[in-house]
Amino acid sequence: MKVFAKSDIGKERDTNEDFYYIPETTDTIKLFILADGMGGYNGGEIASALATKSVKGYIESNFDKIAHEKENILQLIQSAIEYANMVVYEKAKENAELENMGTTLEVCLIYNNKAFIGHIGDSRIYRIRKGIIRKLTQDHSYVQELVKDGTITKEEAIHHPKKNMLMKAVGCTPFVEPDVSVKGFLKDDIIVICSDGLTNMMSEQEIYSNIINDIKNSSENLVKQANALGGYDNITVIIIYND
């Protein structure tokens, strides 16, 4: 397994409110986390870092204590995200400047040729397999709700003025219900975890082409291209290649 990751402040923001974690070695728990924070004075960067560290600590502390069956691992990821939500929510209540801070959260645990996924917000996880890129998560956004109920088309959603309005985020409410799922992760599959600083600037097909053309430098190249197209937000991308 090869992993490539890059985070960048972009061209418009004063701070990088994205935060990610990848393991130093994939000999241990193969856990990957990405969070895109928002809100308050420094609130976004605090929320994303806190959520990431909370999930990491929770999963690492409990992974060996559970039976490694599908349902148990999914429950572990759900509990880890619920725990992170509580930590961020409580932190926000301590300080008026951090009020309303929150973060998206993508969790991907690779185990036994499967990707166990936890998701909240509008950061995304994709899988590339046999020449096709497929989105494995569904945005928790106002615009996605409009697409789902047929009010607007997918094409209209791309430039909708409220496209950044989230319906769910970590740390904004006392309780949160993440989406959890499990997908196959076979030889030559590629998983892409990214913040909306990438997906707002590039289409899925552009992301796919960039990765397939030069997988080793793909995280660097994607960040460069998103910046070249405007870089309006922080940009973070993690590429996991099952070689």
C-alpha positions as CSV (number, residue, x, y, z in Angstrom):
1,M,0.0,0.0,0.0
2,K,1.3,3.4,-0.9
3,V,-0.1,6.7,0.6
4,F,0.4,10.2,-0.7
5,A,-1.0,13.3,1.1
6,K,-0.9,17.1,0.8
7,S,-2.6,20.0,2.6
8,D,-2.4,23.6,1.4
9,I,-3.8,26.9,2.7
10,G,-4.9,27.9,-0.8
11,K,-4.8,31.4,-2.2
12,E,-7.6,33.2,-0.4
13,R,-7.6,32.0,3.3
14,D,-5.5,33.4,6.1
15,T,-5.2,30.0,7.9
16,N,-5.5,26.3,7.0
17,E,-8.5,24.9,8.8
18,D,-8.1,21.5,7.2
19,F,-6.4,18.8,9.3
20,Y,-5.5,15.2,8.4
21,Y,-3.9,12.1,9.7
22,I,-2.1,9.3,8.0
23,P,-0.1,6.6,9.7
24,E,3.6,6.7,9.6
25,T,3.6,3.0,8.7
26,T,0.8,0.9,7.5
27,D,2.1,-2.1,9.5
28,T,-0.2,-1.0,12.3
29,I,-3.8,0.2,12.1
30,K,-4.4,1.5,8.6
31,L,-6.4,4.6,9.7
32,F,-6.9,7.7,7.6
33,I,-8.7,10.9,8.7
34,L,-9.5,14.2,7.1
35,A,-11.4,17.1,8.7
36,D,-12.4,20.5,7.2
37,G,-13.1,23.0,10.1
38,M,-15.2,26.1,10.2
39,G,-16.4,28.9,12.5
40,G,-15.3,31.4,15.1
41,Y,-11.9,32.9,15.8
42,N,-9.5,30.1,15.1
43,G,-12.5,27.8,15.7
44,G,-12.1,25.9,12.4
45,E,-8.6,24.8,12.9
46,I,-9.2,23.9,16.5
47,A,-12.3,21.9,15.6
48,S,-10.7,19.9,12.8
49,A,-7.5,19.1,14.8
50,L,-9.6,18.1,17.9
51,A,-11.9,15.9,15.9
52,T,-9.1,14.2,14.1
53,K,-7.1,13.5,17.3
54,S,-10.2,12.3,19.2
55,V,-11.2,9.8,16.5
56,K,-7.6,8.6,16.2
57,G,-7.2,8.1,19.9
58,Y,-10.6,6.4,20.3
59,I,-10.0,3.9,17.4
60,E,-6.4,3.1,18.4
61,S,-7.5,2.5,22.0
62,N,-10.4,0.2,21.2
63,F,-9.6,-1.6,17.9
64,D,-7.9,-4.6,19.6
65,K,-10.7,-4.8,22.2
66,I,-13.4,-5.7,19.6
67,A,-14.1,-8.7,17.4
68,H,-13.0,-7.7,13.9
69,E,-16.3,-8.4,12.2
70,K,-17.9,-6.0,9.8
71,E,-20.6,-4.7,12.3
72,N,-18.2,-4.3,15.1
73,I,-15.7,-2.2,13.1
74,L,-18.5,0.0,11.7
75,Q,-19.9,0.5,15.3
76,L,-16.3,1.4,16.4
77,I,-16.1,4.1,13.7
78,Q,-19.6,5.4,14.6
79,S,-18.7,5.6,18.3
80,A,-15.4,7.3,17.5
81,I,-17.2,10.0,15.5
82,E,-19.8,10.4,18.2
83,Y,-17.1,10.8,20.8
84,A,-15.2,13.4,18.6
85,N,-18.5,15.3,18.3
86,M,-18.9,15.5,22.0
87,V,-15.3,16.6,22.5
88,V,-15.6,19.4,19.9
89,Y,-19.1,20.5,21.2
90,E,-17.9,20.7,24.8
91,K,-14.8,22.6,23.8
92,A,-16.9,25.2,21.9
93,K,-19.0,25.8,25.0
94,E,-15.9,26.7,27.0
95,N,-15.1,29.8,25.0
96,A,-17.4,32.3,23.4
97,E,-14.9,32.9,20.6
98,L,-15.3,29.2,19.6
99,E,-19.1,29.3,19.5
100,N,-20.5,27.6,16.5
101,M,-17.2,26.0,15.5
102,G,-17.5,22.6,13.8
103,T,-15.9,20.4,11.2
104,T,-16.5,17.9,8.5
105,L,-15.0,14.5,9.2
106,E,-13.9,11.6,6.9
107,V,-12.7,8.4,8.6
108,C,-11.3,5.5,6.5
109,L,-10.0,2.3,8.2
110,I,-8.5,-0.2,5.9
111,Y,-8.8,-3.8,7.1
112,N,-8.8,-7.2,5.4
113,N,-9.2,-5.8,1.8
114,K,-12.1,-3.6,2.9
115,A,-12.5,0.2,3.5
116,F,-14.6,1.0,6.6
117,I,-15.9,4.5,6.2
118,G,-17.3,7.1,8.5
119,H,-18.6,10.4,7.1
120,I,-20.1,13.7,8.1
121,G,-20.2,16.9,6.1
122,D,-19.2,17.7,2.5
123,S,-15.6,16.5,2.4
124,R,-15.6,13.3,0.2
125,I,-14.2,9.8,-0.3
126,Y,-13.9,8.3,-3.7
127,R,-12.7,5.0,-5.0
128,I,-11.1,4.5,-8.3
129,R,-11.4,0.9,-9.8
130,K,-10.9,-0.3,-13.3
131,G,-10.9,3.1,-14.9
132,I,-14.0,4.4,-13.0
133,I,-14.1,7.0,-10.2
134,R,-17.0,6.6,-7.8
135,K,-18.1,8.7,-4.9
136,L,-18.5,6.6,-1.8
137,T,-20.0,9.4,0.4
138,Q,-23.0,11.6,0.0
139,D,-22.6,15.3,1.0
140,H,-24.6,16.4,4.1
141,S,-25.4,19.7,2.4
142,Y,-28.5,21.8,1.7
143,V,-27.7,21.6,-2.0
144,Q,-27.5,17.8,-1.9
145,E,-30.9,17.7,-0.3
146,L,-32.3,19.8,-3.2
147,V,-30.7,17.4,-5.7
148,K,-32.1,14.4,-3.9
149,D,-35.7,15.7,-3.9
150,G,-35.4,16.8,-7.6
151,T,-35.6,20.5,-7.0
152,I,-32.3,21.2,-8.8
153,T,-30.1,19.1,-11.1
154,K,-26.5,17.9,-10.2
155,E,-25.2,20.4,-12.8
156,E,-27.1,23.3,-11.1
157,A,-25.8,22.2,-7.7
158,I,-22.2,22.8,-8.8
159,H,-22.7,26.6,-8.9
160,H,-25.5,27.0,-6.4
161,P,-25.0,30.0,-4.1
162,K,-25.7,27.9,-1.0
163,K,-23.5,25.0,-1.9
164,N,-21.4,25.3,1.2
165,M,-24.4,25.2,3.7
166,L,-24.0,22.0,5.7
167,M,-26.9,20.0,7.2
168,K,-24.6,18.0,9.4
169,A,-21.2,18.7,11.0
170,V,-19.1,17.5,13.9
171,G,-19.3,19.7,17.1
172,C,-22.3,21.9,16.2
173,T,-25.0,19.9,18.1
174,P,-24.8,17.7,21.2
175,F,-25.4,14.5,19.2
176,V,-24.6,13.6,15.6
177,E,-25.4,10.6,13.4
178,P,-22.6,9.8,11.0
179,D,-22.9,7.7,7.8
180,V,-21.0,4.5,8.1
181,S,-20.4,2.0,5.3
182,V,-18.0,-0.7,4.1
183,K,-16.6,-1.0,0.6
184,G,-14.2,-3.5,-1.0
185,F,-10.6,-2.3,-1.4
186,L,-8.9,-4.7,-3.8
187,K,-5.5,-4.8,-5.5
188,D,-5.0,-1.7,-7.7
189,D,-7.9,0.1,-6.2
190,I,-7.3,3.8,-5.2
191,I,-9.1,5.6,-2.5
192,V,-9.2,9.5,-2.6
193,I,-10.1,11.5,0.5
194,C,-10.4,15.2,0.0
195,S,-11.8,18.5,1.3
196,D,-14.2,20.6,-0.8
197,G,-11.3,23.0,-1.5
198,L,-10.4,20.4,-4.2
199,T,-13.9,19.3,-5.3
200,N,-15.2,22.9,-5.7
201,M,-12.3,23.6,-8.1
202,M,-12.1,20.3,-10.1
203,S,-14.5,17.8,-11.6
204,E,-14.4,14.1,-10.6
205,Q,-13.1,13.3,-14.1
206,E,-10.3,15.9,-13.7
207,I,-9.4,14.4,-10.4
208,Y,-9.4,10.9,-11.9
209,S,-7.2,11.9,-14.8
210,N,-4.7,13.7,-12.6
211,I,-4.3,10.6,-10.4
212,I,-4.1,8.0,-13.2
213,N,-1.5,10.1,-15.1
214,D,0.9,10.3,-12.2
215,I,-0.2,8.6,-9.0
216,K,3.1,9.2,-7.1
217,N,2.8,13.0,-7.5
218,S,-1.0,13.2,-7.6
219,S,-1.6,14.8,-4.3
220,E,0.9,17.5,-5.0
221,N,-0.4,18.0,-8.6
222,L,-4.0,18.2,-7.5
223,V,-3.3,20.9,-5.0
224,K,-1.3,22.8,-7.6
225,Q,-4.1,22.6,-10.1
226,A,-6.8,23.6,-7.6
227,N,-4.7,26.7,-6.7
228,A,-4.1,27.4,-10.4
229,L,-7.9,27.5,-10.8
230,G,-8.4,30.0,-8.0
231,G,-7.5,28.2,-4.7
232,Y,-10.5,29.8,-2.9
233,D,-10.4,27.4,0.0
234,N,-7.9,25.2,1.9
235,I,-7.1,22.1,-0.1
236,T,-6.4,18.7,1.3
237,V,-6.1,15.3,-0.4
238,I,-5.1,11.8,0.7
239,I,-4.5,9.1,-1.9
240,I,-4.3,5.5,-0.8
241,Y,-3.1,3.1,-3.5
242,N,-3.5,-0.7,-2.9
243,D,-0.5,-1.8,-5.0
